[in-house]
Amino acid sequence: GEDVKEALMEALSSNLWYIRKNAANALLEYGLTREENEELLHAEDTYAREMFGYVLELRNQKIINRGEGA
């Protein structure tokens, strides 16, 4: 539920990069609203913002690449 989403959002601020990366991946799998995506892409925490943007870009690139191979 919402408590899981909140915990994952908090994990984006971890000092450990792999925890931030796993949290970002999990949030994308969990599903976010457009507002939540925008909130994370403009977060004050630089590490959280950059990791979420990085993982989002990787996911978008995979989608694009799948479309080109079809």
C-alpha positions in Angstrom: 0.0 0.0 0.0 0.9 3.6 0.5 3.3 2.8 3.4 5.4 0.7 1.0 5.6 3.6 -1.5 6.6 6.0 1.3 9.3 3.6 2.5 10.7 3.3 -1.0 10.6 7.1 -1.5 12.6 7.5 1.8 15.1 4.8 0.6 15.9 7.1 -2.4 17.7 9.3 0.1 20.0 6.5 1.4 23.7 7.0 1.5 24.2 3.8 -0.4 23.8 4.0 -4.2 22.5 0.5 -4.6 19.7 1.1 -2.2 18.7 4.2 -4.0 18.9 2.3 -7.4 16.8 -0.6 -6.0 14.3 1.8 -4.5 13.9 3.7 -7.8 13.5 0.5 -9.8 10.9 -0.8 -7.2 9.0 2.5 -7.4 8.8 2.3 -11.2 7.6 -1.3 -10.9 5.1 -0.3 -8.2 3.6 2.4 -10.4 3.6 6.1 -9.7 1.2 8.9 -10.6 2.4 11.7 -12.9 2.6 14.0 -9.9 4.8 11.6 -8.0 7.1 11.2 -10.9 7.4 15.0 -11.2 8.0 15.2 -7.5 10.9 12.8 -7.6 12.4 14.4 -10.7 12.5 17.7 -8.9 13.3 16.5 -5.4 15.6 18.6 -3.2 17.8 15.6 -2.5 20.3 15.6 -5.4 21.2 11.9 -5.0 17.5 10.8 -5.0 16.7 13.0 -8.0 19.6 11.9 -10.0 19.1 8.2 -9.3 15.4 8.3 -10.1 16.1 10.2 -13.3 18.9 7.7 -14.3 16.7 4.6 -13.7 13.8 6.3 -15.5 16.0 7.0 -18.5 17.3 3.4 -18.6 13.7 2.1 -18.5 12.7 4.5 -21.3 15.7 3.5 -23.4 14.8 -0.2 -23.0 11.2 0.6 -24.2 12.5 2.5 -27.2 15.0 -0.3 -28.1 12.2 -2.9 -27.9 10.2 -0.9 -30.3 13.1 -0.6 -32.8 13.7 -4.4 -32.7 10.1 -5.3 -33.5 
